Amino acid sequence: MITKAIFLDFYGTVVHEDDEIIPLICQKIKETSSEDCTIQEIGQYWWKSFSNMFHESYGESFDNQRNLGRTSLRTTIDYFKSDCIAEEIIQEQFEHWQKPGIYEDALSFFKSCKLPIYIISNIDTSDVMTAIRFHNLKVTGVITSEDVRSYKPRSEIFVEALRRYELKAAEVLHVGDSLTSDVVGAQALGIRAVWINRMNKLKPDHIQPDYIIKKLTELEGII
């Protein structure tokens, strides 16, 4: 079947993730901690705390990414006996979400792509929309986790995108950098999944993307 639209993850796919911001936040906790700890240990604890909350966040229990970030960071600060204030030190991450750097190949792709592009993102709506405006990107539509009160890889966001834009699963390519959220999530609904592997990560044998690319401009050969 002919591809009629592109579903596109945003952070890590179009724009840079916050990988450089997280260590800076963890450093502030380390500097004020009464515990003997490393930046890596703090980051791992924060990620584990956030992930647990993230996976339980859907339906009536849904909470947005900003709140999950603040809550999990408070837990981390308490665990490492730091006197940092979560609401203050997390602002660097929030600012990044609104003004992230963009990949050069993403700019080229947006200029050349003739198909409708729909952003499918787990990040909060206001942050995604601000980042899209910041880079003056032309997209046909945007759906975030807040719209459906659940996060990828759960099916709700993909189901809503197909329904809202009157598309069939076989008519869409979903592109993202997460094997779990993007590839597994999309394939569960019969949507072909493209894994963008910018960082040359190793792929586990149990996950098989339909396509693997390193740059968004490589999609032209698939479409």
C-alpha positions in Angstrom: 0.0 0.0 0.0 1.2 3.5 -0.8 2.5 5.6 2.1 0.1 8.5 2.7 1.6 10.1 5.8 4.6 10.2 8.2 4.2 9.8 11.9 7.2 11.4 13.4 8.6 11.2 17.0 10.1 14.6 18.0 12.8 14.5 20.7 15.8 12.4 19.7 14.4 12.1 16.2 13.9 15.7 14.9 15.5 17.7 17.7 18.2 16.8 20.3 17.3 14.9 23.5 18.2 16.4 26.9 21.2 14.1 27.4 23.6 17.0 28.0 21.2 18.7 30.5 20.7 15.7 32.9 24.3 15.5 34.1 24.2 19.2 34.9 21.2 18.8 37.1 22.7 15.7 38.8 25.9 17.7 39.4 23.9 20.2 41.5 22.5 17.4 43.6 25.9 15.9 44.1 27.4 19.2 45.2 24.8 19.6 48.0 24.4 16.0 48.9 25.5 14.6 52.3 26.0 11.2 50.7 29.0 9.8 49.0 27.7 9.5 45.4 28.5 10.0 41.8 26.7 11.9 39.1 26.0 8.6 37.4 24.4 7.1 40.5 22.2 10.1 40.9 21.2 10.0 37.2 20.4 6.3 37.4 18.3 6.7 40.5 16.3 9.7 38.9 15.8 7.7 35.7 14.5 4.6 37.6 12.2 6.8 39.7 10.9 8.6 36.7 10.4 5.4 34.7 8.4 3.8 37.4 6.0 6.8 37.5 6.0 7.0 33.7 4.8 3.4 33.2 2.0 3.8 35.7 0.8 7.1 34.2 -2.2 6.5 32.0 -6.0 7.0 32.1 -7.2 8.4 35.4 -3.7 8.1 36.8 -2.1 10.1 33.9 0.3 12.9 34.7 2.2 15.1 32.3 6.0 14.9 31.8 6.7 18.1 33.7 5.0 16.9 36.8 6.6 13.4 36.5 10.0 15.1 36.2 9.5 17.3 39.2 8.1 14.5 41.4 10.8 12.0 40.5 13.5 14.6 41.0 12.2 15.5 44.4 12.4 11.8 45.3 16.0 11.7 44.0 17.0 14.8 46.0 15.5 13.3 49.2 17.2 10.0 48.6 20.7 11.6 48.2 20.0 14.1 51.1 20.5 17.2 49.0 19.1 20.6 49.8 18.4 21.4 46.1 14.9 22.5 45.2 13.5 20.4 42.3 11.4 23.2 40.8 14.5 25.4 40.5 17.1 23.0 39.1 14.8 21.2 36.7 14.1 24.5 34.8 17.1 23.8 32.6 15.5 20.7 31.3 12.2 22.5 30.7 14.0 25.2 28.8 15.7 22.6 26.6 12.3 21.1 25.8 11.1 24.4 24.4 14.3 25.4 22.6 16.2 22.2 21.7 18.8 22.1 19.0 17.7 20.6 15.7 19.4 18.0 13.5 20.5 19.4 10.1 19.1 16.4 8.3 15.7 17.1 10.0 15.6 20.6 8.5 16.4 19.2 5.0 13.8 16.5 5.4 11.0 18.9 6.4 11.8 21.1 3.4 11.8 18.2 0.9 9.1 15.9 2.2 5.9 15.9 0.1 3.8 13.8 2.5 1.9 15.1 5.5 4.0 15.0 8.7 2.3 14.4 12.0 4.3 14.8 15.2 3.6 12.0 17.7 5.3 12.9 21.0 5.3 11.9 24.7 6.4 15.3 25.8 3.8 17.9 27.0 1.8 19.7 24.3 2.9 23.2 25.2 6.6 22.3 25.1 6.3 20.5 21.8 4.4 23.3 20.2 6.8 25.9 21.4 9.8 23.9 20.0 8.0 23.5 16.7 7.4 27.3 16.5 11.0 28.0 17.6 12.3 26.1 14.6 9.5 27.3 12.3 8.7 23.7 11.3 5.7 23.1 9.0 3.7 20.1 10.3 0.2 18.9 9.4 -0.7 17.9 12.9 0.5 17.2 16.4 -0.7 14.7 18.9 0.9 14.3 22.4 0.5 12.1 25.4 -1.6 14.8 27.0 -4.2 14.4 24.2 -4.8 10.7 25.0 -3.7 10.6 28.7 -1.1 7.8 28.0 2.4 7.4 26.7 4.0 5.5 23.9 4.5 2.5 23.6 0.9 2.2 24.7 -1.5 2.2 21.8 -3.7 5.1 22.6 -1.7 7.8 20.9 -1.3 5.8 17.7 -5.0 4.9 17.6 -6.0 8.5 18.1 -3.6 9.6 15.3 -5.1 7.1 12.8 -8.6 8.1 13.8 -8.1 11.8 13.8 -6.3 12.0 10.5 -8.5 9.3 8.8 -5.6 7.0 8.0 -5.1 3.2 8.0 -2.2 1.6 9.7 -0.8 0.3 6.5 -0.8 3.8 5.0 1.6 5.2 7.6 5.3 5.1 8.4 6.2 5.9 12.0 9.7 7.1 12.6 11.4 7.4 16.0 14.6 6.8 18.0 13.2 4.6 20.7 13.0 0.9 20.0 10.4 0.4 22.7 8.2 3.5 22.5 8.4 4.0 18.7 9.1 0.7 17.0 7.3 -1.7 19.3 4.5 0.7 20.0 3.8 1.3 16.3 4.2 -2.3 15.1 1.7 -3.5 17.7 -0.9 -1.7 15.6 0.4 -2.8 12.2 2.1 0.5 11.5 5.5 0.1 9.7 8.2 1.4 12.0 11.4 3.1 11.1 14.2 3.2 13.7 16.4 6.2 13.4 19.7 5.1 15.0 21.7 8.3 15.1 24.0 7.1 17.9 24.9 3.6 16.4 23.3 1.8 19.3 23.2 -2.0 19.3 19.9 -3.5 18.4 18.6 -6.4 20.5 17.6 -9.5 18.5 14.0 -9.5 19.8 13.1 -6.1 18.2 13.0 -5.9 14.4 12.2 -2.5 12.9 10.9 -2.5 9.4 13.6 -0.1 8.4 16.7 1.4 10.1 18.2 4.8 9.1 20.8 7.2 10.5 19.3 10.4 9.1 15.8 11.5 8.3 16.8 12.3 4.7 17.2 8.5 4.2 13.4 8.2 4.4 13.3 9.4 0.8 14.5 6.1 -0.4 11.9 4.3 1.7 8.9 6.5 0.8 
